[in-house]
Amino acid sequence: MSEISGNGSGSDGSGRLYGVGLGPGDPNLMTLRAVQVIGEADVIAYHSARHGRSIARSIAAAHLRPDHIEEPLVYPVTTETTDHPGGYRGALEEFYEKAAARLAAHLDAGRTVAVLAEGDPMFYGSYMHMHKRLADRYATEVIPGVTSVSAAAARLGTPLVEGEEILTILPGTLPEEELTARLAATDTAVVMKLGRTFPAVRGAFEASGRLAEARYVERATMAGERTGDLADIDPASVPYFSVAVLPSRVDAPRPSGRQGSGEVVVVGTGPAGPLWLTPETRGALAAADALVGYTTYLDRVPVRPGQARHGSDNKVESERAEFALDLARRGHRVAVVSGGDPGVFAMATAVLEVAAQEEYAEIPVRVLPGVTAANAAAARAGAPLGHDYATISLSDRLKPWEVIAERLRAAASADLVLALYNPGSKSRTWQVGKARDLLLEHRSPDTPVVLARDVGGPTESIRTVRLADVDPAEVDMRTLLIVGSSQTRWVRRGESGRSIVWTPRRYPEA
């Protein structure tokens, strides 16, 4: 006992607590430190179901001594059906408190207690409930163990994550819709706690478009181990000790370019960087063989090995759409990358217009929504779009200024809040002034106007000015204007004097 008791026993003579990770099941995967602690401990504690058999104890059995004091911590329930007055959680809380008290009695008597834990003690392990209740009172050490995640990847013989890929670990007990969103958004994943959850987990893989990639591992490193493709697994045969795995996509086989097997997905990246991407869009970007888009927007998307990137100028939308559809016709999964929402003054219209041609009739085209520039700017300013509003582009590159002016007058006379896109550029410098003067024919000079520039970007600027004070020199192509209605309110709050703009949802009676 000298080595353990000399390594942190309590100064008051109390014993030392150990959380001992045993690895995924094969006793040969226990660490040297785990074997040492078990061999020298006074008390061996382990969790088990009511049948009394403990997987943790069976892993460590070869290292238990006849004179070990064993403390089986038997769960009172294994499903959420219980008559405990506090329900399932109440029953478990009472169990954990009583179990911790039993271990505390040994520690107070100066005994060293080793709590056995499959895998790693701090990774979805039962030990952590003892740790939270005892570690602040007794000298404690946690011995890490090989997790089931690492064991599953090793048994599959496939890299789990590589380079800058992101690994997401999910409990299968999450709602199916939540699992779907997270699987769609990540590069690689491991879903644990299967068994009864397997049908919903499988449904989430299918709904996220990741089922074909998914692998299955059951009882990794233990007797009865089984691996295979998740899609081929019989739900009735899945035990709790199994995981679903999305392996690394680096160097993974991609579509071979068979005629008719491709598709085009038009995605919106929001107004700026990764924080504005939806999980669905992340998944589509990760699954694509090729990305097509305006170079500025492509730069927002992480580079992935094996994924082709085709950037172009901002003024060749039809050519870009045709190029993407041609790639899809050759069997590629193509993501056309757009800023904001692809259906709002962006690439979805261009793609669908070209896709309407007979030669592309069989190419699947999907449009995924994104956060619009108007919504992003409105959120930064407060809630100026809280009532009816209209969005109008001030660019006369694709429609005459007379049409723009007519729509501005109509929206202004209807007392709609206005979100004005594409207000100006190096070659268009007069439209903002014209729009301001036109609107002043219908709106008070004191009407609040939000000038939102580079929302979400490094040079973000949100200012609110009077309509009469809008200066065209302060507006460029990266700026969006929100012009209030007669009901829009504008106040300064707190010591910072930050402007808050909102439009009430109630409109006055006529």
Disulfide bonds with the S-S distance in Angstrom:
none
